[in-house]
Amino acid sequence: MKVGDLVTLSAKGHSVQLNYTISGMVSLKPQPFGMIVSHDETEYYPYRVQWYGLPYDLPEWGKAGTTKDTMRFRRYELKRLKLRSK
């Protein structure tokens, strides 16, 4: 994955309890999605993702780089967003 890719949570990402703020919104239509805004393999959570379509701000907590709409992830927690054609 690279900067600019559109992503959503993977099955494993949904099961990680710390991602509850995003995984709890899968029933929303349209479903929230994110864009990778930075990638740094030297970090424990190398992917920083900015989320769109969230009804409220994400809580700011321990991971550096976590703000009201941005959160950090490991690779296995994310999958590429599949866009459906109309």
C-alpha positions as a Markdown table, in Angstrom:
| # | Residue | x | y | z |
|---|---|---|---|---|
| 1 | Met | 0.0 | 0.0 | 0.0 |
| 2 | Lys | 1.1 | 3.5 | -0.7 |
| 3 | Val | 0.2 | 7.1 | 0.2 |
| 4 | Gly | -3.0 | 8.1 | -1.6 |
| 5 | Asp | -4.6 | 4.6 | -1.5 |
| 6 | Leu | -8.2 | 4.5 | -0.4 |
| 7 | Val | -8.7 | 1.9 | 2.4 |
| 8 | Thr | -11.2 | 0.5 | 4.8 |
| 9 | Leu | -10.8 | -1.9 | 7.8 |
| 10 | Ser | -9.9 | -5.5 | 7.1 |
| 11 | Ala | -11.7 | -8.3 | 8.9 |
| 12 | Lys | -8.8 | -8.4 | 11.4 |
| 13 | Gly | -9.0 | -4.6 | 11.7 |
| 14 | His | -12.7 | -4.9 | 12.7 |
| 15 | Ser | -11.8 | -7.5 | 15.4 |
| 16 | Val | -9.1 | -5.3 | 17.0 |
| 17 | Gln | -10.8 | -3.7 | 20.0 |
| 18 | Leu | -8.9 | -0.4 | 19.7 |
| 19 | Asn | -10.6 | 0.2 | 16.3 |
| 20 | Tyr | -14.1 | 0.1 | 17.8 |
| 21 | Thr | -14.7 | 3.7 | 16.9 |
| 22 | Ile | -14.5 | 2.9 | 13.2 |
| 23 | Ser | -15.6 | -0.7 | 13.1 |
| 24 | Gly | -18.8 | 0.2 | 14.9 |
| 25 | Met | -19.8 | 2.4 | 11.9 |
| 26 | Val | -19.9 | -0.3 | 9.3 |
| 27 | Ser | -23.6 | -0.2 | 9.1 |
| 28 | Leu | -23.5 | 3.5 | 7.9 |
| 29 | Lys | -24.4 | 4.2 | 4.3 |
| 30 | Pro | -22.1 | 5.2 | 2.7 |
| 31 | Gln | -19.6 | 3.3 | 4.8 |
| 32 | Pro | -16.7 | 5.3 | 6.1 |
| 33 | Phe | -13.4 | 5.0 | 4.2 |
| 34 | Gly | -9.9 | 6.4 | 4.6 |
| 35 | Met | -7.0 | 7.6 | 2.6 |
| 36 | Ile | -3.4 | 6.8 | 3.5 |
| 37 | Val | -1.7 | 10.1 | 4.2 |
| 38 | Ser | 1.7 | 8.9 | 5.3 |
| 39 | His | 3.7 | 5.7 | 5.6 |
| 40 | Asp | 6.8 | 5.2 | 7.8 |
| 41 | Glu | 8.1 | 1.7 | 8.2 |
| 42 | Thr | 10.2 | 2.7 | 11.2 |
| 43 | Glu | 7.0 | 3.3 | 13.2 |
| 44 | Tyr | 5.1 | 0.4 | 15.0 |
| 45 | Tyr | 1.9 | 1.7 | 13.4 |
| 46 | Pro | 3.4 | 2.7 | 10.0 |
| 47 | Tyr | 0.2 | 3.8 | 8.1 |
| 48 | Arg | -1.5 | 7.1 | 9.0 |
| 49 | Val | -5.0 | 7.1 | 7.6 |
| 50 | Gln | -7.4 | 10.1 | 7.3 |
| 51 | Trp | -11.0 | 9.0 | 7.6 |
| 52 | Tyr | -14.0 | 10.4 | 5.7 |
| 53 | Gly | -17.7 | 9.9 | 6.4 |
| 54 | Leu | -17.4 | 9.6 | 10.2 |
| 55 | Pro | -20.5 | 11.0 | 12.0 |
| 56 | Tyr | -18.2 | 12.2 | 14.9 |
| 57 | Asp | -14.6 | 12.8 | 15.7 |
| 58 | Leu | -12.2 | 10.0 | 16.6 |
| 59 | Pro | -11.0 | 10.1 | 20.2 |
| 60 | Glu | -7.4 | 11.3 | 20.6 |
| 61 | Trp | -5.3 | 8.7 | 22.4 |
| 62 | Gly | -1.9 | 7.1 | 22.7 |
| 63 | Lys | -0.8 | 6.6 | 19.1 |
| 64 | Ala | 1.2 | 9.6 | 17.9 |
| 65 | Gly | -0.6 | 11.0 | 14.9 |
| 66 | Thr | -4.1 | 10.3 | 16.1 |
| 67 | Thr | -6.4 | 13.3 | 15.8 |
| 68 | Lys | -10.1 | 13.9 | 15.3 |
| 69 | Asp | -10.1 | 12.3 | 11.8 |
| 70 | Thr | -6.7 | 10.6 | 11.5 |
| 71 | Met | -5.5 | 7.4 | 13.0 |
| 72 | Arg | -2.5 | 5.1 | 12.7 |
| 73 | Phe | -2.7 | 1.4 | 11.7 |
| 74 | Arg | -0.6 | -1.7 | 11.0 |
| 75 | Arg | -0.9 | -3.2 | 7.5 |
| 76 | Tyr | -3.0 | -6.2 | 8.5 |
| 77 | Glu | -5.7 | -3.9 | 9.9 |
| 78 | Leu | -6.4 | -2.3 | 6.4 |
| 79 | Lys | -7.5 | -3.4 | 3.0 |
| 80 | Arg | -7.9 | -1.5 | -0.2 |
| 81 | Leu | -11.3 | 0.0 | -0.8 |
| 82 | Lys | -13.1 | -1.6 | -3.7 |
| 83 | Leu | -15.1 | 0.9 | -5.7 |
| 84 | Arg | -18.3 | -0.4 | -7.3 |
| 85 | Ser | -19.2 | 0.8 | -10.7 |
| 86 | Lys | -22.8 | 1.9 | -11.3 |
